[in-house]
Amino acid sequence: MSKRLQVLLKESEYREIRQAARARNLSVAEWVRQALRLVRLNEPSGSADKKIKAVRAALRYEFPTADIDQMLAEIERGYGVGKNP
């Protein structure tokens, strides 16, 4: 089911939006829908507290670290890549 949204804009804001929509061969309504969708998708999901707790939980572990080339070489050796026949 669709819902109607009414937004009041200054005349200058509306003109800018109309020009942007025309430049993309879109109606003002479609341009606004796309703009809102883009902003909504870029909004962070979840609370900051939840993210901080996840980072703190990850910090309790000790993961291997090394030079990336060294780590990749070790991984490849584990898969048998680069072994002499």
C-alpha positions as CSV (number, residue, x, y, z in Angstrom):
1,M,0.0,0.0,0.0
2,S,1.4,3.4,-0.9
3,K,1.4,6.4,1.4
4,R,1.4,10.1,0.4
5,L,4.0,12.3,1.9
6,Q,3.7,16.1,1.8
7,V,6.8,18.2,2.2
8,L,6.9,22.0,2.2
9,L,9.9,23.5,0.4
10,K,11.0,27.0,-0.3
11,E,10.5,28.0,-3.9
12,S,14.2,28.1,-4.5
13,E,14.7,24.5,-3.1
14,Y,11.8,23.2,-5.3
15,R,13.4,24.8,-8.4
16,E,16.7,23.1,-7.7
17,I,15.1,19.8,-7.2
18,R,13.0,20.2,-10.3
19,Q,16.1,21.0,-12.3
20,A,18.0,18.0,-10.9
21,A,15.0,15.7,-11.8
22,R,14.8,17.1,-15.3
23,A,18.5,16.6,-15.8
24,R,17.9,12.9,-15.1
25,N,14.7,12.7,-17.1
26,L,12.8,11.9,-13.9
27,S,9.7,13.4,-12.3
28,V,10.2,15.4,-9.1
29,A,8.3,12.6,-7.2
30,E,10.6,9.9,-8.6
31,W,13.7,12.0,-7.9
32,V,12.6,12.5,-4.3
33,R,11.9,8.8,-3.9
34,Q,15.3,7.9,-5.2
35,A,17.0,10.5,-3.0
36,L,15.2,9.3,0.1
37,R,16.0,5.7,-0.7
38,L,19.7,6.5,-1.1
39,V,19.9,8.4,2.2
40,R,18.0,5.6,4.0
41,L,20.4,2.9,2.6
42,N,23.4,4.9,3.8
43,E,22.0,5.4,7.3
44,P,23.9,3.3,9.9
45,S,21.9,0.4,11.1
46,G,21.8,-0.5,14.7
47,S,22.7,1.6,17.7
48,A,26.2,3.0,18.4
49,D,26.1,1.2,21.8
50,K,25.6,-2.1,20.0
51,K,28.5,-1.5,17.6
52,I,30.8,-0.5,20.5
53,K,29.9,-3.7,22.4
54,A,30.7,-5.7,19.3
55,V,34.1,-4.1,18.9
56,R,34.9,-4.5,22.5
57,A,34.0,-8.2,22.3
58,A,36.2,-8.7,19.3
59,L,39.1,-7.0,21.2
60,R,39.0,-9.8,23.8
61,Y,40.4,-12.2,21.2
62,E,43.9,-12.5,19.9
63,F,44.0,-13.0,16.2
64,P,47.2,-13.6,14.2
65,T,48.8,-10.6,12.7
66,A,51.7,-10.3,10.4
67,D,52.9,-8.7,7.2
68,I,50.1,-9.4,4.6
69,D,52.6,-11.0,2.1
70,Q,53.8,-13.3,4.9
71,M,50.2,-14.3,5.9
72,L,49.2,-14.9,2.2
73,A,52.3,-17.1,1.7
74,E,51.4,-19.1,4.8
75,I,47.9,-19.5,3.6
76,E,49.0,-20.7,0.2
77,R,51.4,-23.2,1.8
78,G,48.5,-24.5,3.8
79,Y,46.6,-25.1,0.6
80,G,49.6,-26.8,-1.0
81,V,50.2,-24.0,-3.5
82,G,53.8,-23.3,-4.3
83,K,55.0,-26.7,-3.1
84,N,57.7,-28.3,-5.3
85,P,56.5,-31.5,-7.0
